[in-house]
Amino acid sequence: MALTASFSLPDRAALATRWQALEARADAAFFLGWTWTGAWLDSHAIRPELLAVTDVDGNDVALALVGHAMQPRLLGSVATLSLNQSGDPAADRPYVEYNGLLAERGREVEAAAAAVEALTRRRDWRALRLSGIAPDSPLLNLPARRKMRADVSPVYQVDLAAVRAANGDYLSLLSANTRSQIRRAMKDHGGPLPGVAVAGLNDITPWLNEMVALNSGRHADNAWDDMGFRAFVATIAARGLPGGSVELLRFSDSGGVVGLLVNFIHRGVAMNYQSAFAEPRTAKDKPGLLCHAAAVGHYAACDLSLYSLLAGKDRYKQSLSTCEESLEWWVIERFSPRLEAEALLRRLLKRPASA
């Protein structure tokens, strides 16, 4: 059955209905579901276009949001499309991963082909950003003058079935150095791993406020200082907690709070999205490692399959993991004199695409 793809500025109320109806027929990542997408749209003053792939009867087969913006480059701004992002750095701070099309189960390949054709027909862009996509994404089949992989990031994970097979002894699966760090921190905290409390709806505001306070002054570019980002996290928590797709955990012991995590739960996988940790109590205290180790135990007991630390090259993520996969960030370019000059300049300066 032939598919067609088109772009439009969607009606907001109708979009929610269409998106959720298709999501029920899809095997999509959490980041392509309406819990994420609706919270993102409602938390920022953005209005991306809708890319809709439909069959001959007008039924949705695939959907995606496409932002259009003039984005700064080495030699000036360039008309850029962004898949499931807006092109505004502040609005894109929520940081989409496992990106792609929300596509009907079993029709992912033909839907991607139709989307690629529609993107090829559009003449109002010179660059396309595909952020956080799988390495084998069919969207990379888009014809282009230049395709540049701007970044590749590991997604470190913990195999929770292996934890259960080890009778819950997660630390036995880790390196001797990581085991030693966690056990030393446990000793500094006076005993076992911290206790885990799971938020209810009434806990969202005070617990997120606590995360804001714990993160204050800890990072050079702190997302929690941005009101739009904080509104997004509060919104997605309020919408996801009742159905169990979002979980807010608070870890504490006799000495008080150790840390908090905002996690997503989707298709048997728990994903750590945001964190906030108390100041170390001793020189070798590791509150972050303690909280993640406690979260692993929590989710292993829930019979989930994986605990994912999501994309990131942080050493602590690697230390805590027992397996991994990867995501990629691509920039696809069409011909333009400005981009040709930039490409030549990059070669001369040996600058990467991400610079």
C-alpha positions as CSV (number, residue, x, y, z in Angstrom):
1,M,0.0,0.0,0.0
2,A,1.5,3.3,-1.1
3,L,2.4,5.9,1.6
4,T,2.5,9.6,1.3
5,A,4.2,12.1,3.6
6,S,3.4,15.8,4.2
7,F,4.2,18.7,6.5
8,S,1.7,20.9,8.4
9,L,1.3,23.0,11.4
10,P,-0.9,20.8,13.5
11,D,-3.8,21.6,15.7
12,R,-2.6,21.0,19.2
13,A,-5.6,19.2,20.6
14,A,-5.9,17.0,17.5
15,L,-2.2,16.2,17.6
16,A,-2.5,14.6,21.0
17,T,-5.3,12.3,19.8
18,R,-3.5,11.3,16.6
19,W,-0.2,10.8,18.4
20,Q,-1.6,8.6,21.1
21,A,-3.7,6.5,18.7
22,L,-0.6,5.8,16.6
23,E,1.5,5.1,19.7
24,A,-0.9,2.3,20.6
25,R,0.1,0.6,17.3
26,A,3.8,1.2,17.6
27,D,6.9,-0.2,19.3
28,A,8.3,3.2,20.0
29,A,10.9,4.4,22.4
30,F,9.8,6.4,25.4
31,F,11.2,9.6,23.8
32,L,8.8,9.2,20.9
33,G,5.7,8.6,23.1
34,W,3.1,11.3,24.0
35,T,4.2,11.4,27.7
36,W,7.5,12.9,26.5
37,T,6.3,14.7,23.4
38,G,3.3,16.3,25.0
39,A,5.3,17.5,28.1
40,W,7.9,19.0,25.8
41,L,5.4,20.9,23.7
42,D,3.5,22.1,26.8
43,S,6.6,23.3,28.6
44,H,8.1,25.5,25.8
45,A,6.8,28.2,23.5
46,I,7.5,26.3,20.3
47,R,5.5,25.2,17.4
48,P,7.3,22.6,15.3
49,E,5.8,21.2,12.1
50,L,4.2,17.8,11.9
51,L,5.7,15.3,9.5
52,A,2.9,12.8,8.8
53,V,3.2,9.6,6.8
54,T,-0.3,8.3,5.8
55,D,-1.8,5.5,3.8
56,V,-4.2,5.8,0.9
57,D,-7.1,6.0,3.4
58,G,-5.5,8.9,5.3
59,N,-4.6,6.8,8.3
60,D,-1.4,7.7,10.2
61,V,1.5,5.3,9.6
62,A,4.3,7.5,11.1
63,L,4.5,10.9,12.8
64,A,7.4,13.2,13.8
65,L,7.9,16.8,14.8
66,V,10.3,18.9,12.8
67,G,11.7,22.2,13.9
68,H,12.9,24.8,11.5
69,A,15.5,27.4,12.6
70,M,18.4,29.5,11.4
71,Q,21.2,27.9,13.4
72,P,24.6,29.5,13.8
73,R,27.6,27.9,12.0
74,L,31.2,28.8,11.5
75,L,30.4,31.2,8.6
76,G,27.0,32.3,9.5
77,S,23.5,31.0,10.2
78,V,22.1,28.2,8.1
79,A,18.5,27.1,7.6
80,T,18.3,23.9,9.6
81,L,15.6,21.2,10.2
82,S,15.8,19.2,13.5
83,L,13.9,15.9,14.0
84,N,11.8,16.0,17.2
85,Q,13.6,19.1,18.3
86,S,12.8,22.8,17.8
87,G,16.2,24.2,16.9
88,D,16.1,26.5,19.9
89,P,18.8,25.4,22.4
90,A,16.7,26.3,25.4
91,A,13.7,24.3,24.2
92,D,15.9,21.4,23.2
93,R,17.5,21.1,26.6
94,P,15.4,18.1,27.5
95,Y,17.7,16.2,25.2
96,V,15.9,13.6,23.1
97,E,17.4,10.1,22.8
98,Y,16.4,7.0,20.8
99,N,15.1,9.5,18.2
100,G,13.3,8.6,15.0
101,L,9.8,8.3,13.7
102,L,6.8,7.2,15.7
103,A,5.8,4.4,13.3
104,E,3.2,1.7,13.1
105,R,4.5,-1.7,14.1
106,G,5.9,-3.6,11.1
107,R,5.8,-0.6,8.8
108,E,8.9,1.2,10.1
109,V,11.0,0.7,7.0
110,E,8.4,1.9,4.4
111,A,7.4,4.8,6.7
112,A,11.1,5.9,6.9
113,A,11.4,5.7,3.1
114,A,8.3,8.0,2.7
115,A,9.7,10.4,5.3
116,V,13.1,10.5,3.5
117,E,11.3,11.3,0.2
118,A,9.3,14.1,1.8
119,L,12.4,15.6,3.4
120,T,14.2,15.4,0.1
121,R,11.4,17.3,-1.7
122,R,11.6,20.2,0.8
123,R,13.8,23.0,-0.5
124,D,13.8,25.3,2.5
125,W,16.7,23.7,4.4
126,R,20.4,23.3,4.0
127,A,21.1,21.2,7.0
128,L,19.2,18.5,8.9
129,R,20.0,17.4,12.5
130,L,19.3,13.9,13.6
131,S,20.0,13.7,17.3
132,G,20.3,10.6,19.4
133,I,19.4,8.1,16.6
134,A,20.3,4.4,16.4
135,P,23.4,3.7,14.4
136,D,21.4,1.9,11.7
137,S,18.6,4.5,11.4
138,P,17.0,4.3,7.9
139,L,16.7,8.1,8.0
140,L,20.4,8.2,7.2
141,N,19.5,7.1,3.7
142,L,18.5,10.7,2.9
143,P,20.4,11.9,-0.2
144,A,22.9,14.6,0.7
145,R,26.0,16.5,-0.3
146,R,27.6,15.6,3.1
147,K,26.7,13.4,6.1
148,M,28.7,14.1,9.2
149,R,28.5,12.1,12.4
150,A,28.9,14.9,15.0
151,D,29.0,12.5,17.9
152,V,28.6,9.0,19.1
153,S,27.8,8.2,22.7
154,P,27.7,5.0,24.7
155,V,24.5,4.1,26.5
156,Y,25.7,2.3,29.6
157,Q,23.3,-0.2,31.1
158,V,22.9,-2.8,33.9
159,D,21.6,-6.2,33.0
160,L,19.0,-6.8,35.7
161,A,18.5,-10.4,34.8
162,A,22.2,-10.9,35.6
163,V,21.6,-9.2,39.0
164,R,18.8,-11.5,39.8
165,A,20.9,-14.5,38.7
166,A,23.6,-13.3,41.1
167,N,20.9,-13.5,43.9
168,G,20.7,-9.7,43.9
169,D,24.5,-9.3,44.5
170,Y,24.9,-6.5,41.9
171,L,28.3,-5.5,43.3
172,S,29.7,-8.9,42.3
173,L,29.2,-8.0,38.7
174,L,31.3,-4.8,38.9
175,S,35.1,-4.3,38.8
176,A,37.0,-4.6,42.0
177,N,37.7,-0.9,42.0
178,T,34.0,0.1,41.7
179,R,33.0,-2.5,44.4
180,S,35.6,-1.0,46.7
181,Q,34.3,2.5,46.1
182,I,30.7,1.6,46.8
183,R,31.5,-0.5,49.9
184,R,33.7,2.3,51.3
185,A,30.8,4.7,50.8
186,M,28.4,2.3,52.4
187,K,30.7,2.1,55.4
188,D,30.9,6.0,55.6
189,H,27.0,6.0,55.6
190,G,26.9,3.5,58.5
191,G,25.5,0.4,56.8
192,P,23.7,-0.9,53.8
193,L,22.7,1.0,50.7
194,P,20.3,3.9,51.3
195,G,16.6,3.2,51.5
196,V,14.4,4.0,48.5
197,A,11.2,6.0,48.6
198,V,8.9,6.3,45.5
199,A,7.1,9.6,45.0
200,G,3.4,10.1,44.8
201,L,1.8,13.1,43.1
202,N,2.0,15.2,46.2
203,D,5.7,14.6,46.4
204,I,6.6,15.9,43.0
205,T,6.9,19.6,43.8
206,P,8.9,19.3,47.1
207,W,11.2,16.6,45.8
208,L,12.0,18.5,42.5
209,N,12.6,21.6,44.6
210,E,15.1,19.5,46.6
211,M,16.8,18.4,43.4
212,V,17.0,22.1,42.3
213,A,18.7,22.9,45.6
214,L,21.1,20.0,45.5
215,N,22.2,20.8,42.0
216,S,22.6,24.6,42.6
217,G,26.1,25.8,42.0
218,R,27.3,22.3,41.1
219,H,27.5,22.6,37.3
220,A,28.8,25.3,34.9
221,D,25.7,24.8,32.6
222,N,23.0,23.7,35.0
223,A,19.8,22.7,33.3
224,W,18.0,23.1,36.7
225,D,18.6,26.8,36.5
226,D,16.3,27.0,33.5
227,M,12.7,27.5,34.3
228,G,11.5,25.9,31.1
229,F,13.5,22.7,31.9
230,R,12.1,22.6,35.4
231,A,8.6,23.0,34.1
232,F,9.2,20.2,31.7
233,V,10.5,17.8,34.4
234,A,7.5,18.7,36.6
235,T,5.1,18.2,33.8
236,I,6.4,14.9,32.6
237,A,6.5,13.6,36.2
238,A,2.9,14.6,36.9
239,R,1.7,12.9,33.7
240,G,3.9,9.8,34.0
241,L,3.7,8.9,37.7
242,P,0.0,7.7,37.6
243,G,0.7,5.2,34.9
244,G,4.1,4.2,36.1
245,S,6.1,5.5,33.0
246,V,7.9,8.0,35.2
247,E,9.3,7.4,38.6
248,L,10.8,9.8,41.1
249,L,13.0,8.1,43.7
250,R,14.4,9.6,46.9
251,F,17.3,7.9,48.7
252,S,18.0,8.4,52.4
253,D,19.6,6.9,55.5
254,S,20.0,7.8,59.1
255,G,22.1,10.8,58.1
256,G,19.5,12.2,55.8
257,V,18.9,12.5,52.1
258,V,21.6,10.9,49.9
259,G,20.1,11.7,46.5
260,L,17.1,11.7,44.1
261,L,16.6,10.3,40.6
262,V,14.0,11.0,37.9
263,N,13.6,7.8,35.9
264,F,11.5,6.6,32.9
265,I,10.1,3.1,32.8
266,H,9.3,1.7,29.3
267,R,9.0,-1.8,28.0
268,G,10.8,-3.4,30.8
269,V,13.6,-0.8,30.9
270,A,14.3,1.8,33.7
271,M,16.1,4.8,32.4
272,N,17.8,7.3,34.6
273,Y,17.0,10.8,33.2
274,Q,18.0,13.2,35.9
275,S,19.8,13.1,39.3
276,A,20.7,15.2,42.3
277,F,23.0,14.1,45.1
278,A,23.9,15.4,48.5
279,E,27.4,16.6,49.3
280,P,29.8,13.8,50.1
281,R,30.1,13.2,53.8
282,T,33.7,12.2,53.7
283,A,36.6,12.6,51.2
284,K,35.8,9.2,49.6
285,D,32.1,9.2,49.9
286,K,30.2,8.5,46.6
287,P,26.5,9.4,47.1
288,G,25.8,9.0,43.4
289,L,27.2,5.5,43.2
290,L,25.2,4.6,46.3
291,C,21.9,5.9,44.8
292,H,22.4,4.1,41.5
293,A,23.3,0.9,43.2
294,A,20.2,1.1,45.3
295,A,18.1,1.9,42.2
296,V,19.5,-1.3,40.5
297,G,18.3,-3.3,43.5
298,H,14.9,-1.6,43.4
299,Y,14.4,-2.3,39.7
300,A,15.8,-5.8,39.8
301,A,13.2,-6.6,42.4
302,C,10.6,-5.2,40.0
303,D,11.5,-7.8,37.4
304,L,12.6,-5.2,34.8
305,S,15.2,-6.2,32.2
306,L,17.6,-3.3,32.1
307,Y,18.6,-0.2,34.1
308,S,19.9,2.3,31.6
309,L,22.0,5.4,32.4
310,L,21.1,6.8,29.0
311,A,23.7,8.5,26.7
312,G,26.8,9.9,28.2
313,K,30.5,9.3,28.4
314,D,30.8,9.8,32.2
315,R,33.2,7.5,33.9
316,Y,30.8,6.6,36.6
317,K,28.2,5.4,34.1
318,Q,30.8,3.0,32.6
319,S,31.8,1.8,36.1
320,L,28.3,0.9,37.0
321,S,27.4,-0.8,33.8
322,T,27.4,-4.5,32.8
323,C,26.5,-3.9,29.1
324,E,26.1,-1.1,26.6
325,E,24.8,0.1,23.2
326,S,25.3,3.4,21.4
327,L,23.4,6.4,19.9
328,E,24.6,8.8,17.3
329,W,24.2,12.5,16.4
330,W,24.3,13.4,12.7
331,V,24.2,16.5,10.6
332,I,23.1,16.0,7.0
333,E,24.0,18.9,4.6
334,R,22.8,19.9,1.2
335,F,25.0,21.9,-1.2
336,S,25.4,25.6,-0.4
337,P,28.3,27.9,-1.1
338,R,28.5,28.8,2.6
339,L,28.6,25.1,3.8
340,E,31.1,24.3,1.0
341,A,33.4,27.0,2.3
342,E,32.9,25.8,5.9
343,A,33.7,22.2,4.9
344,L,36.9,23.4,3.3
345,L,37.8,25.5,6.3
346,R,37.2,22.6,8.6
347,R,39.6,20.4,6.5
348,L,42.2,23.1,6.6
349,L,41.9,23.6,10.4
350,K,41.2,19.9,11.0
351,R,38.1,20.8,13.0
352,P,35.5,18.1,13.7
353,A,31.8,18.5,12.6
354,S,30.9,19.0,16.3
355,A,33.1,22.0,16.7
